[in-house]
């Protein structure tokens, strides 16, 4: 039975390359192992021979497989672990992550705006400063964030808010009384995809964070879109 590949913006050969890369990463195809023949892969994936060849060329370019004349194609390496960013489930852990990763910050917008809040989020502040920024690590963008910060707090440290990660700064100011977040799995739209350097409709993790002060006023709203291939989630399950 052939695999039902998507018909979106990602070419079929790239989808096959990603699937094969996952098999190598999971150890289904180990280093030194010979891959199935071209005909077998064509039968597995239900695509043309040229499509499988293009996928194999991508893997060879990444150094994951190597063709040996007269013998076949062998796994030569495993893809590096890219899912280094764990979505934290406590405020203390979240602060530590942002302090430890030292992201490269690119501010691409700053203005005064009304935060898109729901009634259950809390009481809106009078004014918010909006910032849109991209966080990168070693030159690779891993998230796009829409940030709304209570203007009163922003005016205390405008330079720091523009140049530092916001969450450790707010926690250090002692103004966060309550914090919650919601994670949703989605796909990259036409606006976010180029900022994250992923195809449109690539998997992403969306996290919405709301911080309120002691008076239940919303002092921070963060709408974060993470590249799906950078994120993993770990949770301790209660018995």
C-alpha positions as CSV (number, residue, x, y, z in Angstrom):
1,X,0.0,0.0,0.0
2,X,1.4,3.4,-1.0
3,X,1.9,6.2,1.5
4,X,-0.6,9.1,1.2
5,X,1.6,12.1,0.7
6,X,0.3,15.6,1.0
7,X,-0.3,17.8,-2.1
8,X,0.7,21.1,-0.5
9,X,3.6,23.3,-1.3
10,X,6.3,20.8,-0.2
11,X,7.5,18.7,-3.2
12,X,6.8,15.0,-3.1
13,X,10.5,14.1,-3.2
14,X,11.2,16.3,-0.1
15,X,8.4,14.6,1.7
16,X,10.0,11.2,0.9
17,X,13.4,12.5,2.0
18,X,12.0,13.6,5.3
19,X,10.3,10.2,5.8
20,X,13.6,8.4,5.1
21,X,15.5,10.8,7.3
22,X,13.1,10.0,10.1
23,X,13.7,6.3,9.6
24,X,17.5,6.9,9.9
25,X,17.0,9.1,13.0
26,X,14.8,6.5,14.7
27,X,17.4,3.7,14.0
28,X,15.0,1.8,11.7
29,X,17.8,2.2,9.1
30,X,21.1,2.0,11.1
31,X,24.5,3.3,10.1
32,X,26.2,0.9,7.7
33,X,22.9,-0.7,6.7
34,X,22.0,-1.2,3.1
35,X,18.8,0.6,2.0
36,X,16.1,-1.2,0.1
37,X,16.6,-1.2,-3.6
38,X,15.2,1.6,-5.8
39,X,12.5,-0.7,-7.0
40,X,11.5,-1.6,-3.5
41,X,11.3,2.1,-2.4
42,X,9.3,2.9,-5.5
43,X,6.8,0.2,-4.5
44,X,6.7,1.4,-0.8
45,X,6.1,5.0,-1.6
46,X,4.0,4.6,-4.8
47,X,5.9,7.3,-6.7
48,X,8.0,7.5,-9.8
49,X,11.7,6.3,-9.9
50,X,12.9,9.9,-10.5
51,X,11.1,11.1,-7.3
52,X,12.9,8.5,-5.2
53,X,16.2,9.4,-6.8
54,X,15.7,13.1,-6.0
55,X,15.0,12.2,-2.4
56,X,18.1,10.0,-2.2
57,X,20.2,12.9,-3.7
58,X,19.0,15.1,-0.8
59,X,20.0,12.6,1.8
60,X,23.4,12.1,0.1
61,X,23.9,15.8,0.0
62,X,23.3,15.9,3.8
63,X,25.9,13.1,4.2
64,X,23.3,10.6,5.5
65,X,23.6,8.0,2.7
66,X,26.2,7.0,0.1
67,X,25.8,5.0,-3.1
68,X,28.4,2.3,-3.7
69,X,28.8,1.1,-7.3
70,X,27.6,-2.4,-7.7
71,X,26.6,-2.8,-4.1
72,X,23.7,-0.4,-3.4
73,X,23.1,2.6,-1.1
74,X,24.2,2.5,2.5
75,X,23.5,4.7,5.6
76,X,26.6,6.6,6.4
77,X,25.4,8.9,9.3
78,X,22.4,9.9,11.4
79,X,20.9,13.4,11.2
80,X,21.9,15.7,14.1
81,X,19.4,16.0,16.9
82,X,17.6,19.3,16.2
83,X,14.8,19.0,18.7
84,X,16.7,20.7,21.5
85,X,14.0,23.1,22.6
86,X,11.8,21.6,25.3
87,X,8.4,23.4,25.8
88,X,8.5,24.0,29.6
89,X,5.6,23.6,31.9
90,X,6.6,25.8,34.7
91,X,7.5,29.5,34.9
92,X,10.8,28.9,36.6
93,X,11.9,26.4,34.0
94,X,10.8,28.8,31.2
95,X,12.9,31.6,32.7
96,X,15.9,29.2,32.9
97,X,15.5,28.2,29.2
98,X,15.5,31.8,28.0
99,X,18.5,32.6,30.2
100,X,20.5,29.6,29.0
101,X,19.8,29.7,25.3
102,X,20.8,33.3,24.8
103,X,18.8,33.6,21.5
104,X,19.7,36.0,18.8
105,X,16.9,38.5,18.8
106,X,15.7,40.3,15.6
107,X,13.0,42.9,16.3
108,X,10.9,43.4,13.2
109,X,8.1,45.6,14.5
110,X,7.3,47.8,17.5
111,X,4.1,49.8,18.0
112,X,1.3,50.5,20.4
113,X,-1.6,48.0,19.9
114,X,-4.6,46.4,21.6
115,X,-3.8,42.9,22.7
116,X,-6.1,40.2,21.4
117,X,-7.4,39.0,24.7
118,X,-10.3,36.8,25.7
119,X,-12.5,37.6,28.7
120,X,-11.0,34.7,30.7
121,X,-7.5,36.0,30.3
122,X,-7.9,38.8,32.8
123,X,-8.4,42.6,32.9
124,X,-6.7,44.4,29.9
125,X,-4.1,47.0,30.6
126,X,-4.8,50.5,29.4
127,X,-2.1,50.3,26.7
128,X,0.2,47.7,25.3
129,X,3.5,47.9,23.5
130,X,3.6,45.3,20.7
131,X,6.9,43.7,19.5
132,X,7.3,41.1,16.8
133,X,10.6,39.3,16.9
134,X,12.4,36.3,15.6
135,X,14.6,34.2,17.9
136,X,17.5,32.3,16.3
137,X,20.2,29.9,17.5
138,X,23.5,29.6,15.6
139,X,21.9,31.6,12.8
140,X,18.9,29.3,12.4
141,X,15.5,30.9,13.4
142,X,13.4,28.7,15.7
143,X,10.5,30.8,16.7
144,X,8.5,34.0,15.8
145,X,6.9,35.8,18.8
146,X,4.1,38.4,18.9
147,X,4.6,40.1,22.3
148,X,2.2,42.5,24.0
149,X,3.6,44.1,27.2
150,X,1.8,46.5,29.5
151,X,3.1,49.9,28.5
152,X,3.6,51.0,32.1
153,X,6.1,48.2,32.6
154,X,7.8,48.7,29.2
155,X,8.5,52.4,30.0
156,X,10.5,51.4,33.1
157,X,13.1,49.6,31.0
158,X,12.5,50.3,27.3
159,X,16.1,49.5,26.3
160,X,16.1,46.2,28.1
161,X,12.7,45.2,26.7
162,X,14.0,45.9,23.2
163,X,17.2,43.9,23.6
164,X,16.5,41.1,26.1
165,X,14.1,38.2,26.3
166,X,11.0,39.5,27.9
167,X,10.0,36.7,30.3
168,X,13.1,36.7,32.5
169,X,12.9,40.5,32.6
170,X,9.3,40.5,33.8
171,X,9.9,37.8,36.4
172,X,12.9,39.7,37.6
173,X,10.7,42.8,38.1
174,X,8.5,40.8,40.5
175,X,5.3,41.7,38.7
176,X,4.1,38.2,37.6
177,X,1.5,36.7,39.9
178,X,-0.1,34.2,37.6
179,X,1.1,32.6,34.3
180,X,-0.5,30.0,32.0
181,X,0.1,28.7,28.5
182,X,-1.6,26.7,25.9
183,X,0.2,24.6,23.2
184,X,-1.4,23.8,19.8
185,X,0.0,21.9,16.9
186,X,-0.6,23.7,13.6
187,X,1.0,24.5,10.2
188,X,3.0,27.4,9.1
189,X,1.1,30.1,7.1
190,X,2.5,32.3,4.3
191,X,3.5,35.0,6.8
192,X,5.4,32.9,9.3
193,X,6.9,30.3,7.0
194,X,9.6,32.6,5.4
195,X,10.6,34.0,8.8
196,X,11.2,30.5,10.1
197,X,12.7,29.3,6.8
198,X,10.2,26.5,6.4
199,X,7.8,25.6,3.7
200,X,4.2,26.8,3.9
201,X,2.1,24.2,5.7
202,X,5.2,22.8,7.5
203,X,4.3,21.6,11.1
204,X,4.7,24.2,13.8
205,X,3.9,24.4,17.5
206,X,2.0,27.4,18.6
207,X,2.2,28.5,22.3
208,X,0.0,31.2,23.8
209,X,1.2,32.6,27.1
210,X,-0.7,35.0,29.4
211,X,0.8,36.6,32.5
212,X,-1.2,38.6,35.0
213,X,-0.3,40.7,38.0
214,X,-1.8,40.5,41.5
215,X,-4.8,42.5,40.3
216,X,-5.4,40.0,37.5
217,X,-4.4,42.6,34.9
218,X,-2.8,41.1,31.8
219,X,0.7,42.4,31.7
220,X,2.0,40.1,29.1
221,X,0.6,38.2,26.1
222,X,3.0,36.1,24.0
223,X,2.0,34.3,20.8
224,X,4.9,32.0,19.9
225,X,5.2,29.9,16.7
226,X,8.0,27.3,16.9
227,X,9.5,25.3,14.1
228,X,8.1,21.8,14.6
229,X,11.5,20.2,14.0
230,X,13.1,22.1,16.9
231,X,10.6,21.2,19.6
232,X,9.9,18.3,21.9
233,X,7.7,18.2,25.0
234,X,8.4,16.2,28.2
235,X,5.9,15.9,31.0
236,X,5.9,13.9,34.3
237,X,2.6,12.0,34.4
238,X,0.8,11.9,37.8
239,X,-0.1,8.4,39.0
